[in-house]
């Protein structure tokens, strides 16, 4: 078995962890990065563990205090991050990490010191023989079969616009805002409360959002039209009718001022990314290759609306928006493709190199 055959691909997101093996069609494990501990310290229940992870933590949330080891997309609790890695290796993938290479997807705003800490954890705690990391935006572009374009990623914690030309991230054009799935769920919760429906279970509100919402092509017109509504079956069997809430919720991605946020919409963020570059050839390439990724771009009508808004701002430039159906997992798919390439073997950071140069090697030897 070669080094590449043993490689693990892992996308660490604020909404979900996705992990699996190179040369597989889909991640084997997809779970929320929750860590759950008993609400009452010292509480002893037969069979009760001290720590629960992922879906198991969510199921037992009534008796647990849930937390995530990251703030938005930046890791802040390294002890809990270690627990997540243990869960991935030993429970989800059932592998011995000392036999595995690992490719990590990371956000463009991941601090260098965090990259070093990840290297320290993987090499020193888990004894992995090989590792490397790559920006999620570049992985998304790879998954689309392109080397140039703008990746508009709207996940759970952040939304970002990242221009990439011939495989190189144009750093002065990278844009980000803290308006994403988390804020959409907050807004949906408020809209439901305003209509007389209060739910204590946030995961239920998230599910309602994901299954009933759509993006309006013309928000003002559709808001004034009579809406027949969309039914959602609640866990108790009753039906909840979602009316104007279904377009009001995702509209904040285009009009953040609706929830009091002093931000431009995602479409203007993309334009700002592109216009940060003055090279006409590059700008044309960017306009013609706008790639959507992330769960918060999955709403019906999102790609059509972003295309409409960009066309109004792009003057005479031809605009093309690419919305892969599997874009929830595009970063993981890109890592899978990258890890399967024979050329990737030379970019691995090996445990011997780590031992010689220390964790700083992760910032000097990258796969991009």
C-alpha positions in Angstrom: 0.0 0.0 0.0 1.4 3.4 -0.9 1.4 6.6 1.2 -1.4 8.0 -0.9 -3.6 4.9 -0.4 -3.5 5.6 3.3 -4.3 9.3 3.2 -7.2 10.8 5.1 -9.0 14.0 3.9 -10.5 16.1 6.6 -12.4 19.4 6.3 -12.8 21.1 9.7 -15.9 23.3 9.5 -17.8 25.3 12.1 -21.0 23.5 11.0 -19.6 20.0 10.3 -16.5 17.9 10.3 -16.1 15.9 7.1 -13.5 13.1 7.1 -12.8 10.1 4.8 -10.2 8.5 2.7 -8.5 9.5 -0.6 -10.0 7.8 -3.7 -13.4 7.4 -2.1 -16.6 8.9 -3.5 -17.7 10.7 -0.3 -16.6 11.3 3.2 -17.2 8.4 5.6 -17.9 10.7 8.5 -19.9 13.9 8.6 -20.9 15.3 12.1 -21.2 18.6 13.9 -18.1 19.5 15.9 -19.9 19.6 19.3 -18.3 18.6 22.5 -20.8 17.8 25.3 -20.2 17.5 29.0 -22.7 16.9 31.8 -24.4 20.1 32.9 -24.1 19.1 36.6 -20.5 18.4 37.6 -20.1 15.1 39.4 -23.4 13.8 38.0 -23.1 10.0 37.8 -25.5 8.0 35.6 -24.8 4.4 34.8 -23.0 4.2 31.4 -22.5 8.0 31.4 -19.3 9.2 29.8 -17.5 12.4 30.8 -17.4 13.7 27.2 -19.7 13.2 24.2 -18.9 14.1 20.6 -20.8 15.1 17.5 -24.3 13.6 16.9 -24.2 11.7 20.2 -23.7 15.0 22.1 -26.6 16.6 20.2 -28.9 13.6 21.0 -28.1 14.0 24.7 -28.1 17.8 24.8 -30.8 17.9 27.4 -28.3 16.8 30.1 -25.2 18.2 28.4 -23.5 21.5 28.0 -22.5 21.8 24.3 -19.6 23.7 22.9 -17.5 23.9 19.8 -13.7 24.1 19.9 -13.7 27.0 17.4 -14.9 30.5 17.1 -16.4 30.8 13.7 -13.7 29.0 11.6 -10.7 29.5 13.9 -9.8 26.9 16.5 -9.7 28.3 20.1 -9.9 25.3 22.4 -7.1 22.9 21.6 -8.0 20.3 24.3 -11.4 19.9 22.7 -9.9 19.9 19.2 -7.8 16.9 20.3 -11.0 15.1 21.4 -12.5 15.7 18.0 -9.4 14.2 16.2 -9.5 11.2 18.6 -13.2 10.7 17.6 -12.4 10.9 13.9 -9.5 8.5 14.0 -10.7 5.9 16.5 -14.5 6.0 16.3 -15.5 7.3 12.9 -12.7 6.0 10.6 -11.4 3.3 12.9 -7.7 3.8 12.0 -4.4 4.1 13.8 -3.2 7.6 13.0 0.5 6.6 13.1 -0.3 4.7 9.8 -2.1 7.6 8.1 -1.2 10.6 6.1 -3.7 13.4 6.6 -4.7 16.3 4.3 -6.5 19.2 6.1 -8.7 21.8 4.6 -8.4 25.2 6.3 -9.9 28.7 6.1 -8.0 31.4 4.3 -8.0 33.4 7.6 -6.5 30.6 9.7 -3.7 32.2 11.7 -0.2 30.8 11.1 0.2 29.9 14.8 -2.9 27.7 14.5 -1.4 25.9 11.6 1.7 25.3 13.7 -0.4 24.0 16.6 -2.2 21.6 14.3 1.1 20.2 13.1 2.3 19.8 16.7 -0.9 18.0 17.7 -0.8 15.6 14.7 2.9 14.8 14.8 3.4 14.8 18.5 0.1 13.5 20.0 -1.1 11.3 17.2 2.2 10.4 15.6 1.0 10.8 12.0 3.8 10.1 9.5 2.6 12.7 6.9 0.4 15.7 6.8 -0.3 18.9 4.9 -3.0 21.6 4.8 -4.6 23.6 2.0 -7.0 26.5 1.9 -10.6 25.4 1.5 -11.1 27.9 -1.4 -8.3 26.3 -3.4 -9.8 22.8 -2.7 -13.2 24.0 -3.9 -11.6 25.3 -7.1 -9.8 22.0 -7.6 -13.1 20.1 -7.2 -14.6 22.2 -10.0 -11.7 21.3 -12.4 -10.5 24.9 -12.6 -7.2 26.6 -11.9 -8.7 30.2 -11.8 -11.8 31.7 -10.5 -13.5 33.3 -7.5 -14.8 31.0 -4.8 -17.9 32.3 -2.9 -18.1 30.1 0.1 -21.0 30.5 2.6 -20.8 28.0 5.4 -22.0 28.0 8.9 -19.6 30.4 10.6 -18.4 32.7 7.8 -18.9 33.8 4.2 -15.9 34.5 2.1 -14.9 35.5 -1.4 -11.5 34.3 -2.6 -10.0 35.1 -6.0 -7.5 32.5 -7.3 -5.5 32.8 -10.5 -3.6 29.8 -11.9 -3.6 28.1 -8.6 -2.4 31.1 -6.6 -4.7 32.9 -4.1 -4.8 36.7 -4.7 -4.4 37.7 -1.1 -5.4 41.4 -1.5 -8.7 40.3 -3.0 -9.8 37.9 -0.2 -12.9 39.1 1.6 -14.8 37.7 4.5 -17.9 38.5 6.6 -19.3 37.0 9.7 -22.7 36.5 8.2 -23.5 32.9 7.3 -25.6 29.9 8.3 -25.4 30.7 12.0 -27.0 34.1 11.5 -29.6 32.6 9.1 -30.7 30.3 11.8 -30.9 33.1 14.3 -33.0 35.1 11.9 -35.3 32.2 11.1 -35.8 31.7 14.9 -36.8 35.4 15.2 -39.1 35.2 12.3 -40.8 32.1 13.7 -41.2 33.8 17.1 -42.7 36.8 15.4 -45.3 34.6 13.8 -46.1 33.0 17.2 -44.0 29.9 16.9 -41.3 29.4 19.5 -38.9 26.4 19.4 -36.3 25.7 22.1 -34.5 23.2 19.9 -32.1 25.1 17.6 -31.4 22.1 15.5 -35.2 22.0 14.6 -35.0 25.7 13.5 -32.0 24.8 11.4 -33.9 22.0 9.8 -36.9 24.2 9.1 -34.6 26.8 7.5 -32.9 24.2 5.3 -36.1 22.5 4.1 -38.4 25.5 3.5 -36.3 28.5 2.6 -35.5 29.7 -0.9 -33.9 32.9 -2.3 -36.2 35.2 -4.1 -35.1 36.5 -7.5 -37.0 39.7 -6.9 -37.5 40.0 -3.2 -39.7 43.1 -3.0 -42.1 41.8 -5.7 -42.3 38.3 -4.3 -42.8 39.7 -0.7 -45.9 41.6 -1.9 -47.3 38.6 -3.8 -49.7 36.2 -2.1 -47.7 33.3 -0.8 -49.4 29.9 -0.4 -46.8 28.8 2.1 -44.8 25.6 2.5 -45.6 23.0 5.1 -43.1 21.5 7.5 -44.0 18.5 9.6 -43.0 19.0 13.2 -41.7 16.1 15.4 -45.1 15.9 17.1 -46.9 15.3 13.7 -48.4 18.8 13.4 -47.7 20.9 10.3 -46.1 24.3 10.4 -46.9 26.6 7.5 -44.0 28.7 6.5 -45.0 31.8 4.4 -43.0 34.9 3.8 -40.4 33.7 6.3 -39.1 31.3 3.6 -37.7 34.2 1.6 -37.1 36.7 4.4 -34.6 34.4 6.1 -32.0 34.0 3.3 -32.5 37.5 2.0 -30.2 38.8 4.7 -27.3 37.3 2.7 -28.0 40.0 0.1 -29.4 42.7 2.5 -27.6 42.4 5.8 -29.1 45.7 6.9 -32.4 43.8 7.5 -30.9 42.4 10.7 -29.0 45.6 11.5 -25.6 44.5 10.2 -23.5 47.2 8.5 -22.3 45.0 5.7 -22.6 44.7 2.0 -24.3 41.6 0.6 -22.5 38.6 -0.7 -22.8 39.8 -4.3 -21.0 43.1 -3.5 -18.3 41.1 -1.6 -17.6 39.1 -4.8 -17.4 42.3 -6.8 -15.1 43.9 -4.3 -12.8 40.8 -4.5 -12.7 41.0 -8.3 -12.2 44.8 -8.5 -9.3 44.6 -6.1 -7.3 43.4 -9.1 -6.6 45.8 -12.0 -5.5 43.3 -14.6 -8.3 43.1 -17.2 -7.5 39.5 -18.3 -7.6 38.3 -14.7 -10.8 40.1 -14.0 -12.5 38.6 -17.0 -11.4 35.1 -15.8 -12.8 35.8 -12.4 -16.2 37.0 -13.7 -16.5 33.9 -15.9 -15.6 31.4 -13.1 -17.6 32.2 -9.9 -17.8 29.0 -7.9 -20.3 28.5 -5.1 -19.6 26.4 -2.1 -20.9 25.8 1.4 -24.3 24.8 2.8 -25.6 28.3 2.9 -25.5 28.5 -0.9 -27.8 25.4 -1.2 -31.1 27.3 -1.1 -33.2 27.1 -4.2 -32.7 30.3 -6.2 -29.4 31.3 -4.6 -27.3 30.8 -7.8 -29.9 32.6 -10.0 -30.1 35.6 -7.6 -26.3 35.9 -7.3 -26.0 35.8 -11.1 -28.7 38.5 -11.4 -27.0 40.8 -8.9 -23.5 40.3 -10.4 -24.8 41.0 -13.9 -26.1 44.4 -12.6 -22.7 45.3 -11.2 -20.3 43.7 -13.8 -20.9 46.3 -16.5 -19.9 44.6 -19.8 -18.2 41.6 -18.3 -19.6 38.2 -19.0 -20.6 36.5 -15.7 -20.9 32.8 -15.1 -21.9 31.3 -11.8 -21.1 27.6 -11.2 -23.2 25.9 -8.5 -22.1 22.2 -8.2 -24.9 20.1 -6.7 -22.4 18.6 -4.2 -21.1 22.0 -3.1 -21.7 21.2 0.6 -18.7 18.9 0.3 -16.7 20.7 -2.4 -13.7 21.3 -0.1 -13.5 17.7 1.0 -13.9 16.5 -2.7 -11.0 18.9 -3.6 -8.8 17.4 -0.9 -9.7 14.0 -2.2 -8.7 14.9 -5.7 -5.5 16.6 -4.5 -4.4 13.6 -2.4 -4.9 11.2 -5.3 -2.5 13.1 -7.6 1.0 11.6 -8.0 2.4 15.1 -7.9 1.1 15.7 -4.4 3.5 13.2 -2.9 6.4 15.7 -3.0 4.3 18.2 -0.9 3.8 16.0 2.1 5.4 17.2 5.4 7.0 14.1 6.9 7.5 13.4 10.5 11.3 13.4 9.9 11.1 17.0 8.6 9.0 18.0 11.5 11.5 16.5 13.9 14.3 18.4 12.2 12.7 21.8 11.6 9.8 22.0 14.1 6.2 23.1 13.5 7.4 26.1 11.4 7.8 23.7 8.5 4.0 23.8 8.0 4.2 27.5 7.0 7.2 27.0 4.7 6.2 23.8 2.9 2.7 24.0 1.6 0.7 22.3 -1.1 -0.2 25.6 -2.8 
